[in-house]
Amino acid sequence: MAILAALCLVLASLNIWQAYRAMTAPMRLENEALSASLRAVTGMAEQRTRDDAKLMADLERIADRGQRVRIEYRSIAAKQPLPEQCAPGQQRVDAINRALSGATNQESSP
């Protein structure tokens, strides 16, 4: 009789354990899905941090280059003033381009 009682207790315990596992299965699946999503978001955040640093460095380099070009343009324009016959328009643009490229005024203007 004690053996039957022990077997009933073991079977009841197994049934309770199976019922618990069945009830918590959807929660475990949701937990796994949320954990995978969290890992993906963490990876994206780390990549964004690396990209932001790289983009800021690129932006700084572009700004420095723009500043240098502006300073070079101003110094070239100051050293080589435009002839008086240059009026606003295409002739002025051509004269500025010649001045910036270091060309002499030997070219004939239209």
Phi and psi in degrees as a GROMACS rama.xvg file:
@    title "Ramachandran Plot"
@    xaxis  label "Phi"
@    yaxis  label "Psi"
@TYPE xy
-65.536  -34.3515  ALA-2
-66.7983  -42.1636  ILE-3
-65.2553  -38.1302  LEU-4
-66.0739  -40.2012  ALA-5
-65.651  -41.7627  ALA-6
-64.6137  -41.0651  LEU-7
-62.8305  -40.5731  CYS-8
-64.2614  -43.0748  LEU-9
-63.9954  -46.0174  VAL-10
-64.3885  -40.5483  LEU-11
-63.9023  -40.4268  ALA-12
-63.3577  -42.9426  SER-13
-64.1221  -40.1553  LEU-14
-64.3259  -41.7341  ASN-15
-64.5615  -42.6317  ILE-16
-62.9713  -42.0805  TRP-17
-65.9238  -39.2307  GLN-18
-64.9117  -41.9043  ALA-19
-61.1995  -46.3109  TYR-20
-62.4276  -39.9071  ARG-21
-67.0566  -38.919  ALA-22
-71.7244  -33.6298  MET-23
-92.6638  -2.08576  THR-24
-59.5671  -47.3019  ALA-25
-61.7814  -35.7222  PRO-26
-68.1506  -37.2479  MET-27
-66.3425  -40.9604  ARG-28
-63.1446  -42.9368  LEU-29
-64.0141  -39.238  GLU-30
-62.6478  -42.6763  ASN-31
-64.1109  -41.5741  GLU-32
-64.7173  -42.7335  ALA-33
-66.3628  -36.479  LEU-34
-65.1338  -41.2669  SER-35
-64.1848  -40.4638  ALA-36
-64.2209  -41.1858  SER-37
-63.0764  -41.1311  LEU-38
-62.9023  -41.1416  ARG-39
-64.3976  -43.6742  ALA-40
-66.0637  -38.9443  VAL-41
-62.0128  -42.7188  THR-42
-61.9258  -41.3681  GLY-43
-65.2874  -39.8753  MET-44
-64.938  -40.578  ALA-45
-64.6752  -42.0224  GLU-46
-64.4968  -39.348  GLN-47
-62.7907  -40.2438  ARG-48
-61.4761  -44.2731  THR-49
-65.3837  -42.6625  ARG-50
-65.2595  -41.0724  ASP-51
-59.9611  -43.5076  ASP-52
-62.9665  -42.8195  ALA-53
-66.1805  -43.1581  LYS-54
-65.4569  -38.283  LEU-55
-65.7392  -38.4288  MET-56
-64.8721  -42.4649  ALA-57
-62.7516  -42.4381  ASP-58
-63.4966  -41.317  LEU-59
-62.3758  -42.4043  GLU-60
-63.7559  -40.7248  ARG-61
-65.8729  -42.2273  ILE-62
-63.6953  -41.3222  ALA-63
-62.4226  -43.3768  ASP-64
-63.8658  -42.4095  ARG-65
-60.6927  -40.5745  GLY-66
-64.4067  -43.3948  GLN-67
-63.6202  -43.2794  ARG-68
-63.6027  -40.0738  VAL-69
-64.9318  -41.829  ARG-70
-66.1195  -42.6788  ILE-71
-62.1171  -42.1943  GLU-72
-61.3367  -45.4949  TYR-73
-63.5211  -42.0865  ARG-74
-68.3402  -39.2543  SER-75
-66.5172  -42.4811  ILE-76
-64.7553  -36.465  ALA-77
-69.7416  -35.8839  ALA-78
-75.1139  -30.095  LYS-79
-125.229  79.756  GLN-80
-63.7871  152.607  PRO-81
-74.2265  146.359  LEU-82
-62.3126  156.498  PRO-83
-65.0016  -25.6447  GLU-84
-76.0436  -6.9261  GLN-85
-78.299  114.737  CYS-86
-105.948  164.569  ALA-87
-55.849  144.588  PRO-88
126.925  -158.008  GLY-89
-63.5594  -37.3433  GLN-90
-62.8343  -39.6285  GLN-91
-66.3386  -42.5427  ARG-92
-62.1901  -43.6362  VAL-93
-62.197  -41.0325  ASP-94
-65.7051  -40.7582  ALA-95
-64.2985  -43.6969  ILE-96
-62.1346  -39.6217  ASN-97
-65.5938  -40.1746  ARG-98
-66.2295  -40.9088  ALA-99
-70.8991  -32.5196  LEU-100
-83.6605  -4.37717  SER-101
82.9256  9.96314  GLY-102
-74.0049  152.758  ALA-103
-86.6037  169.243  THR-104
-84.6388  27.4532  ASN-105
-76.5296  -19.0143  GLN-106
-71.4975  145.028  GLU-107
-85.3459  137.652  SER-108
-92.8662  147.091  SER-109
